[in-house]
């Protein structure tokens, strides 16, 4: 196993990270290690990026479907009917 030393901008950041790690029942080391693995694993990154795009596209389509409303009241068959008064 390789060791890594990092410098943090303040002690408060480490304390917050420790609290988060306790809540997730893990360690700060494990969180950082997991982050580095996810950062360098390109196969998962590309797949998850495509999944994210697919979900966003599906969300947009659903939004259009739910918010779309018919406009104009009467459907016109041709141009003459449109301009009849």
C-alpha positions in Angstrom: 0.0 0.0 0.0 1.3 3.5 -0.9 1.1 6.4 1.5 -0.1 9.9 0.6 0.4 13.1 2.6 -2.0 16.0 1.8 -2.2 19.5 3.0 -5.6 21.0 3.8 -6.4 24.7 3.9 -7.7 24.5 7.5 -8.2 22.0 10.4 -12.0 22.5 10.2 -12.1 20.7 6.8 -10.5 17.6 8.3 -12.9 17.7 11.2 -15.9 17.9 8.9 -14.5 15.0 6.8 -14.1 12.9 9.9 -17.8 13.6 10.8 -19.0 12.7 7.4 -16.9 9.5 7.4 -18.4 8.5 10.8 -21.9 9.1 9.5 -21.1 6.9 6.5 -19.4 4.3 8.7 -16.1 4.5 6.9 -12.8 6.4 7.2 -11.4 9.5 5.6 -8.7 7.3 4.1 -11.4 5.1 2.5 -13.3 8.1 1.2 -10.2 9.6 -0.4 -9.2 6.2 -1.8 -12.7 5.7 -3.3 -12.6 9.2 -4.8 -9.2 8.5 -6.5 -10.4 5.2 -7.8 -13.6 6.7 -9.3 -11.5 9.6 -10.7 -9.1 7.3 -12.5 -11.5 4.6 -13.6 -12.4 5.8 -17.1 -14.6 2.9 -18.1 -17.0 3.6 -15.2 -16.7 7.3 -15.8 -17.7 7.1 -19.4 -20.6 4.7 -18.6 -21.9 6.8 -15.8 -21.6 9.9 -17.9 -23.7 8.3 -20.6 -26.2 7.2 -18.0 -26.4 10.7 -16.6 -27.0 12.1 -20.1 -29.7 9.5 -20.8 -31.4 10.4 -17.5 -31.3 14.1 -18.3 -32.8 13.6 -21.7 -35.5 11.4 -20.2 -36.2 14.1 -17.6 -36.5 16.8 -20.2 -38.8 14.7 -22.3 -41.0 14.0 -19.3 -41.0 17.8 -18.5 -42.1 18.6 -22.0 -44.8 15.9 -21.9 -46.2 17.1 -18.5 -46.0 20.9 -19.2 -47.2 20.9 -22.9 -50.6 22.3 -23.4 -52.7 22.7 -26.6 -52.7 26.2 -27.8 -55.2 28.2 -29.8 -58.3 26.3 -28.7 -59.6 25.3 -32.1 -57.5 23.2 -34.5 -57.6 24.7 -38.0 -57.7 22.5 -41.1 -56.3 25.0 -43.6 -55.1 28.5 -44.1 -58.5 29.9 -45.2 -60.2 28.7 -42.0 -57.4 30.2 -40.0 -58.1 33.7 -41.4 -61.9 33.5 -41.5 -63.5 36.1 -39.3 
